[in-house]
């Protein structure tokens, strides 16, 4: 009976090795397809970084690249498990469907680079900023006129759904500190209003030690006093402290 058990184990090992080899072959093919796609779409070189599958999207390969011109910009190309890209994502310059999100990541990078000056001036090293375009579809919906030669204001007028998130560190959770932060946030909002930018929303995360409080600044476009910001911060802090 032992020799039968040995044969079964060997057979299982062979099956596993075969499946792993087939999986790696598919990954290499997915990377090749993604690279060929990018070569057709962009003049600049894109550098392959990694490939992965998300548990919630087992039918899609996420092939990660960075821009050779701006290595800080990392983006992805989505390749179906079938290894066939839909025709609609190959109609470059006309279709709003895209297999990659490079232009969105380029926008996020440039907008953050622009806004971080205000963040540093207001909070010095105690705050960070993140800009996120809210596109979570399997393939991306990107206006065909969007490109990386535009100014930040031109891109802002095209990108319709992005959020600005500020994380403020080392903040004591007391009323005086909340008033100080409300004044800084209001000045930040005023700068966005004056520059003519139009994020879908602005959110703030306040961190003190191991504790954090998240506040979404609603109706920020209509805000014209510090008191309006303070009211929203106080409401957010009260909900957490109850």
Secondary structure, DSSP 8 states (H G I E B T S, - for coil): -HHHHHHHHHHHHHHHHHHHHHHHHHHHHHHHHHHHHHHHH-SS-EEEEEEEEETTEEEEEEEEEEESS-TT-EEEEEEETTS---GGGSSTTT-SEESB-HHHHHHHHHHHHHHHHHHHHHHGGGEEEEEEE---SSSEE--TT--TTS-HHHHHTT---EEEEEEE-S---SHHHHHHHHHHHHHHHHHHHHHT---SEEEEEEEETTEEEEEEETTGGG--SHHHHHHHHHHHHHHHH-
